[in-house]
Amino acid sequence: MSLPVQLDIEGMTCASCATRVEKALNKVDGVEASVNYATEQATILGEASPEMLIQAIENAGYHAVVHSSTPSATDDPMVALRNRLLISASMTLPVMVLSMVPAFQFLYWQWVVFALAVPVATWGAWPFHRAAAINARHGVATMDTLISVGVGAALGWSLYALFFGGAGMPGMTMTLELFGQPGEGSNEIYLEVAAAVTTFMLLGRYLEHRAKRDAGAALRALMESGATEASVLRDGVEKLLPLAMVKPGDVMVVRPGERIPTDGEILEGSAAIDTSMMTGESVPVDVSVGDSVLGGTINTSGFLNVRATRVGDDTELARMATLVERAQTGKSDAQRLADRISAVFVPIVITIAIVTFVVWMAVDGSVTIAFQAAVATLIIACPCALGLATPTALLVGTGRGAQLGLLISGPEVLEHSRSLDTIVLDKTGTLTTGRMKALAVHSSSGVSASDVLGIAAAIEAGSEHPLARAIVDHARSERVPEIEATGFVAEVGFGARAQVAGVVAAVGRPAWLESEGFDLAPELGHTLEELHRSGNTVVGVGSGTQILGLIQIADTLKESSTEAIQKLKDLGLTVIMATGDHESVARAIAESVGIEHSEAGLTPEGKAALVARLQAEGHQVAMVGDGINDAPALATANLGIAMGTGTDAAMSAGDLTITRGDLMGVVDGIRLARRTLGTIRGNLFWAFAYNVAAIPLAVTAALNPVVAGLAMAFSSVFVVTNSLRLRSFRPTR
């Protein structure tokens, strides 16, 4: 099968647009297409050429280009949309003031309003008019239809009143009566309605586009985490080359502190490799000749010669990027509630307006009365408050969240938070600090813990290995006297030896110490078995011919983890821990915080597969993580929650980011998301309720069309006030 073709789609304004584009593509022979509204991309499998696919999209009324990972800044639609919004807003403000404040209505003020409002209602609202025309061609009505018809009706009636009614006469003033007499609307203009609706809708559209703009940020962060250059040996000479020029078989030189450029096999040297970005393991992995290493991981110590085995798109890092991209493409954006309602509401309102006009013409015969009733019906249905319902609640909710260290990426996050029933937690950096700490020192009989710790710290004093740093830090905190060690020799993957006070001493794995001739006392043997069962890392300390003691080291739990787990359960969530660590470590951590279900030894693909399996079983899954290795699972989950103490890739893949790195923030994030969603739903209900309640009055011609603007303003004030209540949200602690 040929490689999939990716196209960037322009002109989609709602989920129904994506559906129409998908149908148009799937009509092309031999093509299987999927269109994602959130990322504004189409993924197509088949033999059709890109030109043929683009033509099918053009025929459906949209535009498309072949996807590029490096779009030009000049092509950013956000710039044009922002400019359109700012210009429209600057012209709408004086229109609103002149129209609504009689004290400012000077002679011929209505013509100044006309000059300012017409460009807003035409040029400013052009994206809505264009989308409505496309929708009409396909026989459907969306929110764009309602906006376009409402703005057009207000503008059309105002032009009629100015040029053919009495609204253009000198000294005309706006009346703000609730009820009017049939026909008197010909002396009123409603340009402030047309301008205000346009500006508010542009604001909502801008906020929506801004939320979607960074849809590909996770993928970019993932790829940027790798090396960009490599030191390659060519004909015995070391050359610094761009990564794209590295070929399989090339020998790369990797120094301490450098990233390994691409997947390979160690030909010479030994080192400790930080693989946390790939596996989530908190402890660097010791490697030597013959071991495989992954591109993007960091050489923390040692000089390596690595033979490249996989380059470019074949590397493990590139495969992870593909997983993230696939998950993002498959994650459908929740169709906006307003669009779902308007799909039924808009055709009904338009039908009522047409029927109203026809009935009044048949009963009264007055074009003025019939037109006033029909226009009042359309204007009262104009979705000003509807457009504010989601953006205002989202702005207040996300603003309050930012104050508390909770970053919500968009409305779809809120909908997912409501239906969650399962939450998967990464271990390292999420439940734990990710920093190794010496918990206890166990010494043999006749030997003090201080002596054991002093010998170990003397040997490890110059090492940067996390276990060594944990030992040295613990010795300093216990104020153990410093001892000088000489003749330091490291055995990568096992431990280190040195002369301490003239005696041969060693620190490392207990089994290695025994193989080096150090005897393990029986009482320490029992302790060692218990420590292994607990899942902690154990380091032995030997001197002369005896193992003098054992140092217990572990990745420490965050202070709030246990309480946060209980709070998550109180929210009705089943908690599962997923980690790349060993089974014993995972079980010990899970039991200590009250988690009944844990999955150990998982690769990045394994974590994503776990989330996918839970989803296939019918669960709505949230994933919490902080590393690049968590990015595929974060993107696969219904709700990805990234801990802000982690990597950019994890935070970009997450729908909800907890910047303070406290697991209690996950609890507050879900609570805030659910409360914000409830506010949006309440806003949507009342935004319709005000308008729907007034439609019968409009139909009977008892409602002056200017009252439509007042009802819309009142409902807008209510929506904004209701949204501001989110500022009172308080964290759990």
C-alpha positions, 0 to 999 in steps of 0.5 A, spaced: 500 500 500 502 506 498 504 511 503 498 516 506 497 523 503 496 528 508 493 535 506 491 541 510 484 543 509 482 551 509 475 553 510 472 548 515 468 552 520 465 546 524 465 539 525 460 538 519 464 541 514 469 536 516 464 531 515 463 534 508 470 534 506 471 527 508 465 524 504 467 528 498 474 525 498 471 518 499 467 519 493 474 519 489 475 511 486 480 507 491 481 512 496 480 511 504 480 518 507 479 521 514 478 528 516 480 531 523 477 538 524 481 539 530 488 539 526 484 541 520 488 535 516 486 530 511 489 523 511 488 519 505 490 512 503 489 510 496 492 511 489 489 518 487 494 523 486 494 529 491 492 534 485 486 529 484 484 529 491 485 537 492 480 538 486 475 534 490 476 538 496 475 544 491 469 542 488 466 541 495 467 548 497 474 548 501 481 549 499 487 544 501 494 544 500 499 538 501 501 538 508 508 541 510 511 541 517 514 548 516 508 552 514 510 559 512 508 565 518 505 569 512 500 564 511 498 564 518 490 565 518 490 567 525 494 574 523 488 575 518 483 573 523 486 577 528 486 583 524 479 582 522 477 582 529 481 588 531 478 593 525 471 590 526 471 591 534 474 598 533 468 600 528 463 597 533 464 600 539 462 607 537 456 604 533 454 601 540 455 608 544 451 612 539 445 607 538 444 605 545 446 612 549 440 617 546 445 623 549 450 622 544 445 622 538 447 628 534 444 631 528 445 625 522 448 621 527 445 615 524 449 616 517 455 616 521 453 609 524 451 607 517 458 608 515 461 605 520 457 599 521 456 597 514 463 595 513 463 591 519 457 587 517 459 586 510 467 585 510 468 583 517 462 578 517 465 575 510 467 569 513 460 567 516 457 569 509 462 565 505 461 559 510 453 560 510 453 560 502 457 554 502 452 550 507 446 553 503 450 549 496 450 543 500 443 544 503 445 544 510 444 550 516 450 551 521 451 556 526 454 560 520 448 560 517 444 563 523 450 569 524 449 570 516 442 571 516 441 575 522 447 580 520 444 580 513 437 581 516 439 587 521 443 590 516 437 589 510 432 592 515 436 598 517 438 600 510 430 599 508 429 604 514 434 609 512 432 610 505 425 608 504 422 609 512 423 615 517 430 613 520 434 617 515 430 624 517 434 629 521 433 629 529 431 621 529 433 618 535 433 611 537 427 608 542 428 603 547 421 600 548 419 593 549 413 593 545 412 597 539 406 598 534 406 594 527 409 598 522 413 603 527 420 599 526 420 602 519 423 608 523 428 604 527 435 602 525 439 596 527 446 597 525 448 596 532 445 589 532 449 587 525 456 590 528 455 587 535 453 580 532 459 580 527 464 582 532 462 577 538 462 572 533 469 574 530 472 574 537 469 567 538 472 564 532 479 567 534 479 564 541 477 557 537 483 558 532 488 560 537 486 553 542 487 549 535 493 552 533 498 548 537 495 541 535 502 539 532 506 542 538 507 535 541 510 532 535 514 538 534 517 537 541 518 530 540 522 531 534 526 537 537 528 533 543 533 529 538 540 531 536 541 535 530 548 534 529 553 528 530 560 527 530 562 521 525 568 518 524 570 518 516 577 515 514 579 516 521 577 523 521 572 526 526 567 530 522 561 534 525 555 532 520 548 534 520 544 528 522 541 527 515 547 525 513 549 520 518 548 513 514 547 506 517 554 503 519 557 510 520 561 510 527 559 516 531 563 519 537 559 521 543 562 524 549 559 525 556 553 530 556 551 529 549 545 526 546 546 520 542 544 522 535 541 516 532 539 508 534 546 504 534 550 499 538 556 501 542 563 499 539 568 502 544 567 504 551 562 504 557 557 509 560 551 510 564 545 512 559 539 517 561 533 513 558 528 517 562 525 520 555 524 514 552 522 509 558 521 513 564 526 510 568 529 514 573 536 511 574 541 511 568 542 505 565 549 502 565 551 500 558 558 497 555 561 494 548 555 490 544 549 494 548 544 497 543 542 505 545 537 509 542 537 516 539 535 522 543 538 519 550 543 522 554 550 519 555 551 522 562 558 519 563 564 515 559 566 516 552 563 512 547 564 510 539 557 508 537 555 504 530 549 507 527 544 502 526 537 505 524 537 513 522 531 517 520 524 515 520 527 508 522 529 510 529 525 509 536 524 516 537 521 517 530 517 511 531 514 515 538 513 521 534 509 517 529 505 514 535 503 521 537 501 524 530 497 518 529 493 518 536 492 526 534 489 524 528 485 519 531 482 524 536 476 527 534 474 534 536 468 534 540 462 537 535 461 544 538 454 544 542 452 550 539 453 547 532 449 541 534 443 545 537 443 550 531 443 544 526 435 544 528 434 551 531 436 555 525 432 551 519 426 552 524 427 559 525 428 561 518 422 557 516 418 561 522 420 567 519 418 566 512 411 563 514 410 569 519 412 574 512 407 570 508 401 570 513 402 577 515 402 579 507 395 574 507 392 577 513 394 584 513 397 586 506 402 591 509 409 589 506 412 593 512 408 589 518 410 583 514 417 585 514 418 587 521 415 581 524 419 577 519 426 581 521 424 581 528 424 573 528 430 573 525 434 578 529 431 575 536 434 568 534 441 572 533 446 568 536 450 573 540 450 570 547 450 563 544 457 565 541 459 568 548 457 562 552 463 558 550 468 563 550 467 567 556 466 561 560 472 558 557 476 564 558 474 565 566 475 558 567 482 557 564 484 564 567 482 561 574 486 555 572 492 559 570 492 562 577 492 555 580 497 552 576 492 548 571 492 549 564 486 547 560 487 547 552 480 548 550 472 546 550 473 539 548 477 537 554 471 540 558 467 535 555 471 529 556 472 531 563 465 529 564 465 522 562 471 520 565 471 513 569 478 511 569 485 515 570 492 512 568 498 515 572 505 514 570 509 513 576 516 517 575 515 524 576 508 523 577 507 519 583 514 520 585 519 526 585 524 522 580 530 523 585 533 518 588 534 518 596 537 514 601 532 511 605 536 507 610 543 504 612 543 497 615 549 495 618 552 488 620 553 487 627 559 491 630 559 496 625 556 503 625 551 505 620 556 512 620 562 507 618 558 504 612 555 511 610 562 514 610 566 508 606 560 509 601 560 516 600 568 516 600 568 512 594 562 515 590 564 522 592 567 524 585 561 520 581 555 523 578 551 517 578 544 518 581 545 513 586 552 515 588 549 522 589 544 519 593 549 516 598 553 522 598 547 527 599 545 522 605 552 522 608 552 530 608 545 530 611 547 525 617 554 529 618 558 523 617 565 525 617 569 525 610 574 520 608 579 520 603 579 514 597 584 513 592 585 509 586 578 509 584 576 504 579 569 504 576 565 497 574 560 500 569 553 496 571 556 493 577 559 498 582 566 501 584 572 500 588 577 504 591 582 504 597 579 507 603 584 508 609 589 503 606 583 498 605 580 495 599 573 497 599 567 497 594 560 499 593 555 496 588 550 491 587 551 486 593 551 480 588 557 483 585 560 484 591 560 477 593 563 475 586 569 480 588 570 476 595 566 480 600 562 475 604 555 477 606 553 476 614 547 472 615 543 477 618 544 482 612 542 476 608 535 476 611 535 484 610 537 484 603 531 479 601 526 483 605 529 490 601 528 486 594 521 484 596 520 492 598 522 494 591 527 498 593 534 499 590 539 496 594 547 498 594 552 494 598 558 496 602 564 492 603 571 493 606 577 488 607 573 481 606 566 483 609 560 486 606 559 491 612 552 494 610 546 495 605 544 502 603 536 502 601 535 507 596 528 509 592 525 514 588 521 518 593 513 519 593 511 526 592 508 528 599 501 529 596 500 523 592 496 518 597 491 524 599 490 525 591 489 518 589 483 518 594 480 524 592 481 521 585 477 515 587 472 520 590 471 523 583 468 516 581 475 514 577 478 507 577 486 509 578 491 505 575 499 506 575 503 505 569 510 504 569 517 502 565 520 500 572 520 493 574 514 489 577 516 489 585 518 497 584 511 498 581 507 494 586 511 497 592 509 504 590 502 502 588 500 499 595 504 505 599 499 510 595 492 506 595 492 504 588 489 497 587 491 496 579 498 497 576 502 495 570 509 494 570 515 494 565 511 498 559 514 501 554 512 508 551 508 503 546 505 499 551 503 505 555 499 507 549 496 500 548 494 500 555 490 506 554 487 504 547 485 497 551 481 500 556 478 505 551 476 498 547 473 496 553 468 502 553 472 506 558 473 513 558 480 514 560 485 520 562 492 519 562 497 523 567 504 523 565 510 528 565 516 525 560 516 524 553 515 517 553 508 518 556 507 523 550 503 517 545 499 515 551 497 522 553 495 523 546 491 517 545 487 518 552 480 521 552 484 526 556 491 527 557 494 530 563 501 533 563 505 534 569 508 541 568 515 539 571 516 534 565 518 535 558 515 540 553 513 534 549 508 531 554 505 538 556 504 539 548 501 532 548 496 533 554 489 537 554 490 539 561 497 541 564 498 541 571 504 546 572 506 546 579 507 538 578 503 536 584 498 530 583 493 534 587 493 539 581 490 533 577 484 533 582 483 540 581 484 540 574 478 535 573 474 539 578 475 545 574 474 542 567 467 539 570 465 546 573 467 550 567 463 545 562 457 545 567 457 553 566 458 553 558 452 548 558 448 553 563 450 559 558 448 555 552 441 554 555 439 561 557 442 564 551 437 560 547 431 561 552 431 568 552 431 568 544 426 563 544 421 566 549 421 572 545 420 569 538 412 568 539 412 576 540 416 577 534 411 573 530 405 577 532 409 583 530 408 586 537 416 586 538 419 592 536 426 589 532 430 593 536 428 589 542 431 583 539 438 587 540 436 589 547 434 581 549 441 579 546 444 584 550 441 582 556 442 575 555 449 576 553 450 580 560 447 574 563 452 569 560 458 573 562 456 574 569 454 567 570 461 565 567 464 570 572 462 565 577 468 561 576 472 566 579 470 563 585 473 556 584 477 554 590 482 548 590 482 542 594 487 544 599 
